[in-house]
Amino acid sequence: MPKLNWLILVLIFAILFPPLVAARDLELTIVYDNNPYDRNLETRWGFSCFVKGPEKSIIFDVGGEGSVLLENMKKLKIDPKEVDVVVLSHIHYDHIGGLSDFLGVNPDVTVYMPKSLPRRVKEEVKAAGAKLVEVHKPSKICEDVYSTGELGGWIKEESLIIKTAKGLVVITGCAHPGVVNIVKKAKEIFDSEVYLVLGGFHLCWMNSWQIKGIINGVKKEGVEKAAPCHCSGDLARKLFEKAYGKNFISVGVGKSIKVENAF
């Protein structure tokens, strides 16, 4: 067979039968939270979630005490040096206090933070030798992972959006801009449904009537699964569980959520 014809056949075969690429899971592990789950881990007021599965490994928020964060990660067999990206949601200490200790162990990361954060936090990142990215508008962090951009008024906050085969996964720090508003923003950016919302919903100061209104709003937006923790409060967690039933995910420090065949 002439060489040219052979090359054409190879090309046609490659187009008709592309190589199979194994689907990857998304794994979300709470490494810092004030709600208990794994009794071997320390609980502290604050939040941090390790994201594994996308193109880059991400830690979203770093809790308030770096020593607690790093010790919990050690017990969970999560090596800080395998983290590629740090995303900070907002200015409050219980979400950024562990940054210095974390960068002391792994400065070879890119840190995404709201543009509105104080200069001292930005200088801390630069002094450690890490790369700083200031976020204002919705931004791509890596393949399938995005920031909502800064949302809210007095307290500006960014949330994480992960595109999966099952829909969007949204991770919030404290949801100061409102969890319903964050969900709406994620849907607006991608014109896609939300599969899961995880993180602090900032409902611990609300009464049951107010919380039920928020739950109705979340359900109205079509959120399939809910996993409130950190500043959501016990009452909100109970009411979300009643409203969501089997689609409620009880989370606390050490809890890992796997979204199979996400990518």
KOLSESE-340506 format. One record per residue: residue number from 1; residue in one letter; x, y, z of N, C-alpha, C in turn. Coordinates in pm, 1 decimal, decimal comma. Atoms other than C-alpha are relative to their C-alpha. Layout:
N
   resi   resn        nxx        nyy        nzz       caxx       cayy       cazz        cxx        cyy        czz
    NUM      A          X          Y          Z          X          Y          Z          X          Y          Z
...
This chain:
263
   resi   resn        nxx        nyy        nzz       caxx       cayy       cazz        cxx        cyy        czz
      1      M       86,0     -120,7        0,0        0,0        0,0        0,0       88,8      124,7        0,0
      2      P      -80,3     -121,7        2,1      144,0      343,5      -90,4       -1,1       67,5      136,2
      3      K      -15,6      -63,1     -131,9      270,4      539,7      209,0     -108,5      104,4       26,6
      4      L      100,5     -104,6      -17,8       23,0      827,6      151,7     -135,2      -58,9       39,8
      5      N      127,1       65,2      -32,0     -278,8      594,3      156,5        0,6      -55,0      142,4
      6      W      -12,1       55,4     -135,6     -151,8      432,4      475,8      -18,2      110,9      103,1
      7      L       12,3     -113,2      -92,2     -124,1      773,4      647,2     -144,3       49,4        7,8
      8      I      140,3      -42,0        2,2     -476,8      864,2      537,7      -85,4      -95,7       82,7
      9      L       74,8       99,2      -78,6     -611,0      539,4      686,2       23,9       17,8      149,7
     10      V      -32,6      -22,3     -141,2     -430,8      606,9     1014,2      -74,7      122,4       53,3
     11      L       69,0     -122,8      -40,5     -578,5      958,5     1027,7     -149,7      -23,7       16,5
     12      I      143,7       30,4       -7,8     -931,0      832,0      956,9      -30,8      -83,3      123,7
     13      F       19,3       86,5     -117,2     -897,6      564,2     1226,3        7,6       82,6      128,6
     14      A      -16,9      -83,8     -120,3     -777,2      825,8     1478,9     -122,0       88,1       23,5
     15      I      118,4      -85,2      -12,3    -1079,4     1046,1     1404,9     -121,6      -80,7       44,3
     16      L      116,8       82,9      -30,9    -1334,8      764,9     1420,0       10,1      -68,3      134,9
     17      F      -20,1       74,7     -125,8    -1183,1      590,7     1722,6      104,1       72,3       85,8
     18      P      -95,2      -74,3      -83,2    -1021,9      853,4     1950,9       37,0      -81,1      123,3
     19      P      -42,5       75,2     -118,8     -822,1      718,4     2246,2      -89,6       28,6      118,5
     20      L       85,2      -15,6     -116,8    -1027,7      659,6     2555,7       77,7       64,2      114,6
     21      V      -62,1      -66,7     -113,6     -946,5      893,8     2843,6      -84,6      -30,4      123,6
     22      A       72,5       38,6     -120,9    -1040,3      769,9     3189,5      -59,3      122,9       67,6
     23      A       65,1     -109,6      -70,8    -1289,7      993,6     3366,8       63,7       16,6      137,7
     24      R      -59,0      -28,8     -130,2    -1161,0     1162,4     3682,1     -108,0       42,9       98,8
     25      D       92,1      -38,6     -105,8    -1342,1     1205,4     4011,6       40,4      134,9       58,6
     26      L      -25,5     -119,8      -78,9    -1372,6     1527,8     4206,2      -11,5      -38,7      146,6
     27      E        3,5       31,0     -142,6    -1286,7     1492,8     4574,3       18,2      128,0       80,6
     28      L       -0,7     -119,1      -84,9    -1362,3     1765,0     4828,7       15,0      -44,5      145,2
     29      T      -25,3       41,0     -138,0    -1215,1     1723,7     5177,4        6,2      122,6       89,7
     30      I        0,0     -110,1      -95,4    -1293,0     1958,1     5466,5      117,7      -20,2       95,7
     31      V     -119,3       15,2      -84,0     -960,3     2012,7     5643,0       -0,7       95,3      119,2
     32      Y        9,5      -94,1     -112,5    -1066,5     2293,3     5878,2     -145,8       42,7       11,9
     33      D      140,1      -38,7      -20,4    -1409,8     2352,1     6028,8      -31,0       -5,4      148,7
     34      N       41,8        2,4     -140,1    -1585,5     2417,0     6357,9     -100,2     -111,0       28,7
     35      N       89,7      114,2      -18,2    -1816,5     2119,9     6300,8       81,0     -129,5       -2,4
     36      P      -76,2      125,1       -4,2    -1678,0     1777,4     6401,0      -52,1     -102,2     -100,7
     37      Y       35,9      117,3       81,2    -1676,8     1475,4     6172,7       95,6     -113,2       34,6
     38      D     -103,0       95,3      -39,5    -1350,7     1286,6     6215,7       51,6       42,4      137,4
     39      R      -31,8      -38,1     -138,1    -1293,2     1285,8     6591,9      150,2        4,5       25,7
     40      N     -145,4       -7,4      -14,9     -916,5     1249,1     6539,9       55,2      136,5      -40,1
     41      L      -44,0     -130,3       49,4     -903,3     1600,0     6394,4      -44,7      111,6       92,7
     42      E       32,3     -117,0      -81,0     -907,4     1940,2     6564,0     -111,7       81,3      -66,6
     43      T      101,4      -92,9       50,3    -1212,3     2161,4     6526,9       34,5      140,2       47,5
     44      R      -18,7     -141,4      -32,0    -1174,7     2539,2     6517,6      -98,1       81,4      -83,8
     45      W       88,8      -87,1       76,3    -1398,5     2826,0     6408,2       74,3       44,4     -126,2
     46      G      -63,5      -35,4      126,5    -1316,0     2873,2     6040,4      -28,7     -105,5     -105,1
     47      F       29,9       90,5      110,3    -1307,3     2690,0     5711,4      120,0      -16,6      -92,5
     48      S      -95,6       29,3      106,4    -1077,8     2522,5     5460,3      -41,1     -129,9      -67,1
     49      C       39,3      118,6       76,7    -1149,0     2273,2     5183,8      107,9      -30,9     -104,1
     50      F      -98,4       45,3       98,1     -898,9     2072,0     4978,8      -73,5      -59,5     -119,3
     51      V       66,2       40,7      123,6    -1003,3     2019,7     4617,2       97,6      -79,2      -85,2
     52      K      -86,9       87,7       79,2     -853,5     1727,3     4426,2      -79,1      -58,5     -117,1
     53      G       66,1       56,4      117,5     -936,2     1606,7     4076,3       11,7       86,3     -123,0
     54      P      -19,7      -86,3      116,6     -919,4     1913,0     3852,7      146,1        0,0      -45,5
     55      E     -135,1      -11,9       55,8     -609,9     2003,5     3650,9      102,5       33,9      108,4
     56      K      -88,2      -39,5     -109,6     -459,8     2161,0     3963,9      -67,1      -28,3      133,5
     57      S       52,7       21,1     -134,8     -498,0     2077,1     4332,8      -12,1      134,8       69,1
     58      I       33,1     -131,6      -54,6     -654,7     2361,6     4526,7      -36,0      -11,5      147,3
     59      I       52,9      -12,9     -134,9     -700,4     2461,3     4885,8      -76,7      131,7        5,7
     60      F       89,2     -116,4       -5,3     -993,5     2697,6     4932,4      -13,2       43,5      144,8
     61      D      -10,5      -52,2     -135,7     -941,3     2910,7     5243,9       97,8      -84,6       81,7
     62      V     -105,6       68,6      -76,2     -683,3     2817,8     5506,2      -25,4        3,7      150,1
     63      G       32,7        0,3     -141,9     -867,6     2844,1     5837,4       65,4      116,0       74,5
     64      G      -53,9     -108,1      -82,2     -761,6     3065,5     6125,2      135,0      -30,3       61,2
     65      E     -124,9       39,4      -65,7     -476,6     2869,2     6286,4       76,4      -95,2      -91,2
     66      G      -78,6       80,3       92,2     -205,4     2740,8     6056,5       43,8     -132,6       57,0
     67      S      -46,0      124,2      -62,0      -84,1     2480,2     6304,8     -110,2     -105,7       -2,1
     68      V      113,6       92,9        3,6     -431,4     2323,5     6321,6      -23,7      -48,0     -142,6
     69      L       17,5       35,8      140,7     -468,1     2332,2     5942,7      101,6     -104,9      -42,9
     70      L     -106,2       89,9       45,8     -132,8     2162,1     5882,1       -6,1     -134,9       71,6
     71      E        9,4      126,0      -73,7     -184,0     1902,4     6154,0     -117,4      -83,2      -50,5
     72      N      115,3       72,2       55,9     -528,4     1812,1     6019,5       34,1      -57,8     -137,0
     73      M      -40,3       48,6      131,5     -385,3     1782,4     5668,9       92,8     -120,5       13,8
     74      K      -92,4      111,7      -23,9     -110,3     1557,1     5801,9      -75,9     -127,1       37,9
     75      K       78,9      116,0      -43,1     -362,0     1326,9     5972,6      -85,5      -55,0     -113,9
     76      L       79,7       43,3      115,4     -566,3     1317,2     5651,9       87,5      -46,9     -116,3
     77      K      -97,2       42,5      102,6     -249,4     1230,2     5457,1      -10,1       86,6     -126,8
     78      I       -1,6      -97,7      108,4     -278,9     1543,6     5244,5      128,8       80,3       12,7
     79      D     -127,9      -68,9       -2,7       66,1     1678,3     5164,3      -19,4      145,1      -47,0
     80      P       14,1     -139,8       43,1       62,2     2063,0     5158,4       77,6       30,6     -127,8
     81      K      -82,8      -26,1      118,0      330,4     2045,3     4889,9      -64,9      -47,7     -129,4
     82      E       69,8       41,4      121,9       86,6     1879,7     4649,1     -105,8      102,4      -41,6
     83      V       94,6     -106,8       33,6     -128,3     2193,6     4653,3       64,4       93,5     -102,3
     84      D      -48,0      -90,8      105,1      -89,2     2406,9     4339,4      -55,2      141,4       16,1
     85      V       70,3     -128,0       -4,3     -336,4     2686,0     4412,3      -64,9       20,3      136,4
     86      V       72,0      -41,2     -120,8     -462,2     2868,2     4721,2     -101,6      106,3      -41,8
     87      V      103,7      -99,7       26,6     -792,8     3056,1     4693,9      -52,9       50,3      134,0
     88      L       51,1      -60,4     -123,3     -893,7     3297,4     4970,7     -133,8       66,5      -29,8
     89      S      133,8      -50,0       29,0    -1261,0     3384,4     4992,8      -19,7      146,0       40,4
     90      H       21,8     -136,4      -47,3    -1257,4     3702,6     5202,9       92,2       31,2      116,3
     91      I      -98,3      -56,3      -91,6    -1075,9     3909,2     5463,3        0,7      -63,7      139,0
     92      H        9,3       42,0     -138,9    -1189,3     3742,5     5786,4      107,4     -102,0       38,8
     93      Y     -116,3       75,4      -46,9     -915,3     3585,0     5995,6      -22,8     -151,1       -1,0
     94      D       25,7      143,4       -7,2    -1086,3     3247,1     6029,5        4,9      -67,5     -138,0
     95      H      -13,2       54,1      135,7    -1041,8     3205,5     5652,5      138,7       23,6      -58,5
     96      I     -132,8      -30,5       54,9     -696,3     3354,5     5595,7      111,4       -8,8      103,7
     97      G     -100,0       -1,1     -107,1     -519,2     3323,6     5932,7      108,8     -104,8      -15,3
     98      G      -98,5      107,3       16,6     -343,3     3000,8     5836,0       93,5       19,0     -118,1
     99      L      -75,3      -19,5      124,2     -187,1     3151,6     5523,8      151,1       -1,1       21,5
    100      S     -143,8      -10,6      -22,9      155,1     3233,2     5668,6       63,0     -136,6       25,9
    101      D      -52,7      133,4      -30,5      208,5     2883,9     5812,0       -3,8      -89,6     -122,9
    102      F        9,5       83,6      120,2       88,3     2721,6     5491,2      109,4       36,6      -99,3
    103      L     -102,2      -42,6       94,8      319,0     2931,2     5271,8      140,2      -32,0       50,4
    104      G     -129,4       39,7      -55,9      602,2     2848,0     5509,6       37,4     -141,6      -37,6
    105      V      -22,5      138,9       39,9      561,3     2484,9     5408,5        3,6      -13,5     -151,7
    106      N        7,5        7,1      146,9      469,0     2538,7     5043,0      -20,8      139,7      -59,1
    107      P       12,1     -131,4       63,1      547,5     2878,1     4888,5      -16,2       -9,0     -152,2
    108      D        4,0       18,4      144,7      539,5     2729,3     4537,7     -144,3      -16,1      -48,3
    109      V      141,6        3,6       35,7      172,4     2810,8     4481,4      -39,0      133,7      -62,0
    110      T       61,9     -124,5       45,0      -44,5     3069,2     4311,0     -115,5       30,0       94,2
    111      V      103,0      -38,5      -96,3     -265,5     3257,4     4555,8      -97,1       97,1      -66,6
    112      Y      106,8      -84,1       52,7     -595,5     3398,1     4430,0      -74,8       61,7      117,7
    113      M       71,7      -66,7     -109,0     -754,6     3657,1     4655,3      -79,1      118,0      -55,3
    114      P       74,8     -117,6       43,5    -1016,2     3932,8     4625,5       91,7      121,6       -8,4
    115      K      -82,3     -119,2       20,5     -860,3     4251,8     4492,9      -11,2       95,6      117,4
    116      S       27,4      -92,8     -109,5    -1012,1     4437,5     4788,9       74,4      -33,8      129,2
    117      L      -70,9       35,1     -122,7     -800,8     4253,3     5048,0      113,7       98,9       26,2
    118      P     -102,6      -98,9      -34,6     -549,9     4472,9     5236,0      137,3      -31,6      -59,5
    119      R     -134,1       14,4       57,2     -200,7     4530,9     5103,4       87,2      -94,7       82,2
    120      R      -85,1       83,7      -85,3      -47,0     4354,0     5402,6      -13,8     -148,0      -32,9
    121      V       21,7      140,7       35,6     -204,9     4022,0     5296,8       69,0      -30,8     -132,4
    122      K      -63,8       18,5      130,1      -78,6     4065,9     4941,6      151,9       -2,3       13,9
    123      E     -145,0       -3,7      -21,3      270,9     4153,8     5064,1       48,5     -127,5       67,5
    124      E      -34,2      126,0      -65,6      269,6     3842,4     5281,2       19,4     -110,5     -102,7
    125      V      -10,6       99,4      107,7      213,6     3630,0     4970,3      127,6       21,6      -79,7
    126      K     -118,6      -30,9       80,5      486,1     3806,7     4773,3      127,7      -28,6       77,9
    127      A     -118,4       21,9      -82,9      733,3     3790,7     5063,4       34,0     -148,1       12,9
    128      A      -22,6      145,3       -9,8      687,4     3413,5     5081,8       51,9      -58,3     -130,2
    129      G      -45,6       48,7      129,9      775,2     3383,9     4712,8     -108,6      -63,2      -83,1
    130      A      113,4       55,6       75,2      429,0     3275,5     4600,9      -46,2      101,0     -104,7
    131      K       55,3      -87,1      103,4      254,0     3414,7     4293,9     -135,2       51,7       46,5
    132      L      124,5      -62,9      -42,8      -29,8     3658,0     4364,0      -87,1       33,9     -120,5
    133      V       97,8      -40,6      100,7     -343,3     3695,6     4150,7     -114,8       68,3       73,1
    134      E      109,4      -74,6      -60,5     -590,3     3965,2     4252,7     -124,7      -15,1      -86,2
    135      V      123,7       30,9       73,4     -947,3     3879,4     4156,1     -104,3      108,1       24,7
    136      H      111,7      -93,5      -10,9    -1221,0     4128,9     4084,3     -122,3      -54,2      -74,2
    137      K      107,6       54,0       81,3    -1433,3     3986,7     3802,1        9,1     -153,1       -4,1
    138      P       -8,9      146,2       15,7    -1520,6     3619,0     3735,2      125,1      -38,0      -77,6
    139      S     -130,8       33,6       56,2    -1191,6     3448,1     3652,4       20,6     -150,5       -6,2
    140      K      -37,1      140,6       10,0    -1059,6     3113,7     3534,8      123,4      -25,5       84,5
    141      I     -113,6       37,4      -83,3     -826,8     2947,8     3785,2       80,4     -110,4      -67,5
    142      C      -60,7      105,3       81,2     -754,2     2632,8     3587,6     -113,0      -68,0      -76,2
    143      E      103,6       68,7       76,9     -939,8     2393,6     3360,2     -113,0      -45,8       91,5
    144      D      122,5       37,8      -71,9    -1296,6     2352,8     3493,2      -18,7       68,1      134,8
    145      V       11,3      -65,8     -131,1    -1235,4     2574,6     3798,6        6,4      151,9      -17,6
    146      Y       12,6     -144,7       17,8    -1338,0     2939,9     3825,8      -32,4       68,3      132,3
    147      S       44,1      -84,7     -110,0    -1386,4     3223,1     4071,8     -123,5       77,7      -44,3
    148      T      116,2      -83,5       29,7    -1717,1     3407,1     4091,0       38,9      145,5      -19,3
    149      G      -36,6     -139,9      -10,6    -1518,1     3726,2     4126,2      -52,9       56,1      130,8
    150      E       44,6      -62,2     -124,4    -1579,4     3967,4     4412,0     -150,4       26,3       -4,9
    151      L      143,2      -25,4      -13,8    -1941,7     3972,1     4522,9      -24,2       66,9      134,3
    152      G       35,8      -60,0     -127,7    -2114,5     4167,9     4798,1       37,5      146,0        9,1
    153      G      -22,6     -141,7      -21,4    -2090,0     4515,4     4942,0      110,6       27,2       99,0
    154      W      -98,7      -33,9     -102,9    -1916,5     4589,9     5272,5      107,6     -107,2        9,9
    155      I      -95,5      111,5       -0,9    -1753,4     4245,2     5284,0       -2,7      -63,6     -138,5
    156      K       -6,8       57,5      134,6    -1643,7     4142,5     4936,5       57,3     -140,8        9,3
    157      E      -36,0      141,2      -13,2    -1611,5     3769,3     4884,8       -5,2      -68,7     -135,4
    158      E        4,7       84,1      119,4    -1526,2     3526,3     4607,8      -30,5     -143,4       41,0
    159      S       28,2      141,8      -20,3    -1655,7     3171,2     4582,6       59,9      -78,0     -115,1
    160      L      -60,7       87,2      100,2    -1524,4     2875,9     4386,4     -109,7      -72,6      -77,7
    161      I       93,0       73,7       85,2    -1709,7     2721,5     4092,0       78,3     -107,8      -74,4
    162      I      -64,3      111,2       69,9    -1615,0     2379,4     3956,9     -100,9      -60,1      -97,1
    163      K       87,1       57,6      101,9    -1766,9     2257,9     3630,5       20,3     -150,9       -3,6
    164      T       -8,6      145,6        4,6    -1845,5     1886,4     3642,8     -106,2      -54,1      -95,9
    165      A       96,4       64,3       89,2    -2037,1     1640,1     3428,5     -139,5       -2,8       61,2
    166      K      129,3        3,8      -68,2    -2315,7     1648,6     3690,5      -58,4      138,2       24,6
    167      G       43,0     -136,8      -24,5    -2342,8     2025,8     3704,5      106,6       76,7       75,4
    168      L      -96,7      -84,5      -69,3    -2171,1     2307,7     3889,3        9,7      -37,7      148,0
    169      V      -24,7       12,8     -143,4    -2014,7     2257,9     4231,0       48,2      136,2       48,6
    170      V      -32,7     -132,9      -52,3    -2003,1     2581,9     4429,8       47,6      -14,3      143,9
    171      I      -54,4        3,6     -135,6    -1783,8     2622,7     4738,8        5,4      142,8       52,8
    172      T        5,3     -133,3      -60,2    -1846,7     2919,9     4966,1       84,0        4,1      126,4
    173      G      -73,5      -16,4     -125,1    -1635,1     3057,9     5247,9      -96,3       30,0      112,8
    174      C      102,8      -37,9      -98,1    -1897,9     3243,7     5451,9     -130,4       41,9      -66,0
    175      A      120,0      -42,2       73,8    -2145,6     3344,5     5180,9      -56,2      131,2       52,4
    176      H       47,0     -131,8      -42,6    -2161,8     3702,1     5309,0      -89,3       67,3     -105,1
    177      P       88,7      -61,1      100,3    -2312,0     3811,6     4973,4     -136,0      -68,2       -9,2
    178      G      124,0       77,4        4,8    -2589,9     3556,5     5030,7       17,5     -123,3      -85,4
    179      V      -22,1      124,2       72,3    -2579,1     3192,7     4930,8      -87,0       -8,7     -125,2
    180      V       87,6        0,8      118,0    -2875,1     3236,8     4693,4       59,8       87,3     -109,9
    181      N      -62,2      -89,4       98,1    -2700,2     3528,5     4523,0      122,6      -64,6      -64,6
    182      I     -119,1       67,4       52,7    -2382,2     3324,0     4484,9      -40,5     -107,3     -100,3
    183      V       50,0      103,1       91,4    -2575,6     3037,2     4327,2      -48,9       64,3     -130,6
    184      K       49,2      -69,8      119,4    -2747,3     3279,6     4090,3      115,5       46,8      -87,2
    185      K     -116,1      -48,1       75,3    -2409,8     3424,1     3990,3       67,5     -114,8      -74,4
    186      A      -62,0      116,7       63,9    -2265,3     3079,6     3918,5      -81,6      -44,3     -120,7
    187      K       87,5       38,8      110,7    -2566,8     2992,6     3702,7        5,4      101,4     -113,7
    188      E       -6,5     -106,4      100,2    -2544,3     3326,4     3525,4      128,1       -9,6      -82,6
    189      I     -129,4        6,0       68,3    -2176,1     3281,0     3440,8        2,7     -114,4     -100,8
    190      F      -15,4      119,7       82,1    -2212,0     2931,9     3296,7     -128,8      -50,4      -64,4
    191      D      127,8       45,6       54,7    -2581,1     2898,7     3210,0      -15,0     -149,8       22,1
    192      S        1,1      142,2      -35,3    -2574,8     2565,2     3390,9      -63,1      -17,4      136,9
    193      E       60,7       28,7     -129,3    -2751,4     2400,1     3683,3      107,5      -28,5      105,6
    194      V      -93,0       21,8     -111,0    -2586,9     2368,0     4026,1      -27,9     -135,9       63,2
    195      Y       11,7      134,4      -56,5    -2524,5     2014,1     4148,5       14,8        2,4      152,4
    196      L      -30,7        0,9     -143,2    -2381,1     2092,1     4492,4       47,3      137,3       44,5
    197      V      -54,4     -118,0      -66,7    -2327,0     2389,0     4722,0       54,3      -45,6      135,2
    198      L      -70,1       43,1     -120,7    -2076,3     2335,2     5004,0       67,9      119,4       65,2
    199      G      -76,2     -102,1      -70,4    -1936,0     2562,7     5272,5      -81,2       74,6      103,3
    200      G       70,7      -84,2      -96,2    -2036,4     2836,1     5513,6     -111,1       78,1      -68,6
    201      F      114,9      -69,8       58,3    -2382,4     2979,5     5444,4      -37,6      125,5       79,3
    202      H       19,5     -120,2      -81,8    -2370,9     3249,7     5716,8     -144,9       15,1       47,0
    203      L      139,0       -1,4      -46,8    -2705,8     3159,7     5869,6      -11,6      -19,1      150,6
    204      C        2,5       35,1     -142,4    -2607,1     3101,3     6233,2      -71,5      104,8       85,8
    205      W       67,1     -105,4      -75,7    -2765,1     3431,2     6341,8     -147,6       11,8      -36,4
    206      M      138,4      -11,7       47,2    -3099,7     3372,4     6165,2      -95,8      -90,9       77,5
    207      N      101,8       86,4      -59,9    -3424,8     3233,2     6305,1      -53,4      -97,7     -104,9
    208      S       45,8      106,2       89,6    -3609,3     2937,6     6152,3      -78,1       54,8     -119,3
    209      W       78,7      -58,7      108,6    -3845,1     3155,5     5947,5       92,3       56,7     -107,6
    210      Q      -95,4      -58,2       94,7    -3552,0     3341,0     5787,9       77,1     -110,0      -75,0
    211      I      -76,9      109,2       61,0    -3356,9     3020,3     5725,8      -83,7      -74,2     -104,1
    212      K       87,4       69,3       95,5    -3655,5     2852,9     5558,9      -15,3       80,7     -128,8
    213      G        6,5      -84,7      118,5    -3675,3     3149,4     5325,1      123,4      -18,6      -88,0
    214      I     -124,9       24,4       73,9    -3309,6     3095,7     5227,0       -3,3     -137,5      -66,1
    215      I        7,6      135,9       54,8    -3367,2     2722,9     5180,4      -92,1       -2,6     -122,2
    216      N       91,7       -7,1      114,3    -3663,9     2794,2     4954,2       67,1       64,9     -120,6
    217      G      -71,2      -66,6      108,2    -3444,6     3027,5     4752,6      102,5      -90,3      -65,9
    218      V     -100,3       93,2       52,1    -3170,3     2767,4     4716,0      -67,5     -108,8      -84,1
    219      K       72,0      104,8       73,3    -3420,7     2502,0     4610,3      -61,8       55,4     -128,6
    220      K       58,4      -63,1      118,4    -3589,5     2743,4     4369,8      103,2       12,8     -111,9
    221      E     -107,6       -9,5       99,2    -3252,1     2783,5     4196,5       43,1     -136,8      -52,5
    222      G      -24,9      133,4       53,5    -3247,3     2407,6     4141,5      122,7      -69,9       53,8
    223      V     -117,4       65,1      -59,1    -2953,6     2318,4     4367,3      -37,0     -142,0       42,3
    224      E       36,3      139,8      -24,4    -2953,2     1939,2     4382,4       41,8      -49,0      137,8
    225      K      -51,6       46,1     -128,9    -2738,6     1880,3     4692,4       54,6      117,9       79,2
    226      A      -45,7     -107,7      -87,3    -2654,0     2098,4     4991,8       84,1      -56,3      113,0
    227      A      -90,3       44,5     -106,5    -2367,5     2066,0     5239,3       46,0      121,4       80,5
    228      P      -36,6     -117,5      -79,4    -2373,2     2360,5     5482,9       89,1      -36,7      118,6
    229      C      -85,3       21,1     -117,1    -2100,9     2388,1     5746,3       45,4      135,4       51,4
    230      H      -60,0     -120,2      -57,5    -1885,6     2647,2     5928,7     -105,2       91,2       62,4
    231      C       86,7     -100,9      -61,3    -2102,6     2955,5     5995,0     -147,8      -18,7      -33,0
    232      S      141,2       24,3       34,3    -2427,0     2795,1     5877,0      -86,5      -13,7      125,3
    233      G       73,0       16,8     -126,0    -2529,5     2704,8     6232,5      -75,5     -131,3        6,0
    234      D       66,2      129,0      -19,7    -2689,7     2394,3     6380,1     -145,1        1,2      -46,0
    235      L      140,9       -7,4       40,2    -3045,7     2512,4     6321,7      -12,3       -7,2     -151,9
    236      A        5,9        1,1      146,3    -2981,5     2578,7     5952,2       33,9     -137,7      -54,9
    237      R      -37,5      133,6       47,2    -2812,1     2242,2     5911,0     -116,5      -98,7       17,8
    238      K      115,3       87,1      -24,0    -3113,8     2067,2     6065,0     -111,9       28,4     -100,4
    239      L      107,3      -36,1       92,5    -3358,1     2259,2     5845,9       35,3      -36,3     -143,9
    240      F      -43,5       42,6      132,7    -3152,6     2194,7     5531,5      -14,5     -151,9      -13,8
    241      E       12,0      146,8        4,3    -3144,5     1824,1     5619,1     -146,2      -40,3      -17,2
    242      K      143,3       31,2       11,6    -3524,5     1821,1     5660,9      -50,1       30,1     -141,1
    243      A       47,0      -41,6      132,2    -3573,5     2002,1     5328,9       60,9      -82,9     -112,7
    244      Y      -70,9       69,0      107,8    -3315,7     1809,2     5126,8        1,5     -152,5       13,4
    245      G        5,8      145,5      -16,8    -3348,9     1461,1     5275,4      129,3      -69,1      -40,8
    246      K     -117,7       77,5       41,9    -3111,6     1217,7     5103,7      101,3       85,6      -75,6
    247      N      -91,5      -88,4       71,7    -2959,5     1508,4     4909,6       67,3      102,9       91,6
    248      F      -74,6      -78,5      -98,0    -2839,1     1673,8     5230,1      126,9      -76,4       34,4
    249      I     -126,4       63,3      -35,4    -2472,2     1604,8     5305,1       49,9       62,3      129,8
    250      S      -48,7      -47,3     -128,7    -2364,3     1633,2     5667,3      153,0        5,4       -4,0
    251      V     -145,3      -14,7       11,7    -2011,3     1770,4     5672,0       58,8       65,1      124,3
    252      G      -79,2      -57,8     -107,5    -1746,7     1867,7     5923,2      144,1      -29,4      -31,2
    253      V     -142,4       16,5       28,6    -1371,4     1856,8     5954,2       34,9     -148,5      -20,0
    254      G      -37,1      137,3       34,1    -1238,2     1541,4     5787,1      -94,3      -66,7      -97,4
    255      K       95,9       57,3       93,9    -1546,1     1477,9     5573,2       50,8       16,8     -143,7
    256      S      -39,6       -3,7      141,2    -1467,8     1391,3     5210,9     -122,4      -32,7      -86,2
    257      I      111,0       19,2       93,3    -1722,6     1422,1     4931,0       59,1      -31,0     -136,6
    258      K      -51,5       38,7      132,1    -1657,0     1244,0     4602,1     -111,1       13,4     -103,8
    259      V       88,7       -8,3      116,4    -1825,4     1336,6     4275,8       64,1      -86,7     -108,3
    260      E      -61,2       96,4       90,6    -1758,6     1037,8     4054,2      -14,8       42,6     -147,0
    261      N       -1,6      -30,0      144,8    -1668,7     1078,9     3685,8      -35,3      146,1      -27,2
    262      A       31,8     -142,7        7,5    -1675,7     1454,7     3730,4       58,3       66,7     -124,1
    263      F      -68,6      -65,1      111,6    -1432,9     1536,9     3450,8       28,5     -101,0     -112,4
